[in-house]
Amino acid sequence: MAWKTLDDMDLAGKVVLARVDINVPVDDAGNVTDATRIERIVPTVKDIVAKGGKPVLMAHFGRPKGQVVPEMSLRAVVPALEAAFGMPVRFATDCIGGPAKTAVTELKDGEVLLLENTRFHKEETDNDPGFAAALAALGDVYVNDAFSAAHRAHASTEGIARLLPACAGRLMQAELEALEAALGDPVRPVVAVVGGAKVSTKLDLLGNLVGKVDHLVIGGGMANTFLAAQGIDVGKSLCEHDLADTARDILAKAEAAGCEIILPEDVVVAWEFAANAKNETVPADACPPDAMILDAGPAAVAKINATLDTARTLIWNGPLGAFEIVPFNAATDAAAAHAAALSKEGKLTSVAGGGDTVAALNQAGAAASFTYISTAGGAFLEWMEGKDLPGVAALSA
């Protein structure tokens, strides 16, 4: 899929409408408590300014459902934006109409304009053509730098891209290039690690991956469902017994596609879900009937690490165990550290994202050495599932 980037656009003297994701956490005093998403759009904003453009930022904040909710005003993030950009940030009290037009007219070179929450208008999530046109009327060029919102066909992510010269911002570009390297045209062998609690939330994901990767590691509560589907007693473990047929179907599809499914050969069991609970490591088919599986065992980790040693590309989504509580973070931490080391040595291209993945890899101290960490959540998962993302498709239209 081809799309333009900032390098392809003439921005000199142009008003550049940039869709960004700055849906950041804010405390009761109105202070941003995690500026990661803001920091990630800095390259795009600075490049627009460097190319002679005037950046006008469009974004959503929370879920106001088409109503003006003062607590969800984007005004609160202006100080954090100014600190990150190192330049003045003006604020418009609406994202369309008079307030927005006036603010755009008054915008000076070297300044940034932030428009009010696009979701204060119901027409945003409806992808209303009139609303998209009202947004487009404010600028000359459209830049989408919000991959995390690219799975939504909204006016500011999809509709407007069809009305103005459009391209990907630096963050969107980085996401798309990383994803293309991981699944679009990867260097093989490819390993996917998929963990988490429930198979039911990742059926589309597993179904897509078995046809695209060489090895699929299944961990977390999901692994219990696959073990049970093979007739193994998993005791009181989290398990979706009603999905046994589905699990067997996935195993059959993987075999037909030449994809090796890797399930834990040993597991860590405990009798209560609590930090430092009494635990034992047992073969995967020897879980006591009154215990629960809370992590993969050392033999399982050794198998995963050996598979990573032969791989060239890794896609990671979800933990291998109950990583939130000690000591059931051990498998996730060990496998993540090994993947990070291989990535740092240039032996592995590693892309991770979605759900608890970022938290698990950060906790393991591995995130910084992965080739790319996506903070996109839903968009990352839908891409892994093989679905078209409206915000990306619109850029290549």
MOVEN-V484943 format. One record per helix or strand. SS is the DSSP state (~ for helix, > for strand). FROM is the first residue (numbers start at 1). LEN is the number of residues. If there is no record, write none. Layout:
BEGIN
((SS & FROM & LEN) (SS & FROM & LEN))
END
This chain:
BEGIN
((> & 5 & 1) (~ & 6 & 3) (> & 15 & 5) (> & 26 & 1) (> & 32 & 1) (~ & 36 & 5) (~ & 42 & 9) (> & 54 & 5) (~ & 70 & 3) (~ & 74 & 12) (> & 89 & 4) (~ & 97 & 10) (> & 112 & 4) (~ & 118 & 3) (~ & 122 & 4) (~ & 129 & 8) (> & 141 & 4) (~ & 147 & 3) (~ & 155 & 8) (> & 165 & 4) (~ & 170 & 15) (> & 190 & 5) (~ & 199 & 3) (~ & 203 & 7) (> & 215 & 4) (~ & 220 & 10) (~ & 241 & 17) (> & 260 & 3) (> & 266 & 5) (> & 279 & 5) (> & 292 & 5) (~ & 298 & 13) (> & 313 & 5) (~ & 330 & 15) (> & 349 & 5) (~ & 357 & 7) (~ & 367 & 3) (> & 372 & 3) (~ & 378 & 7) (~ & 390 & 7))
END
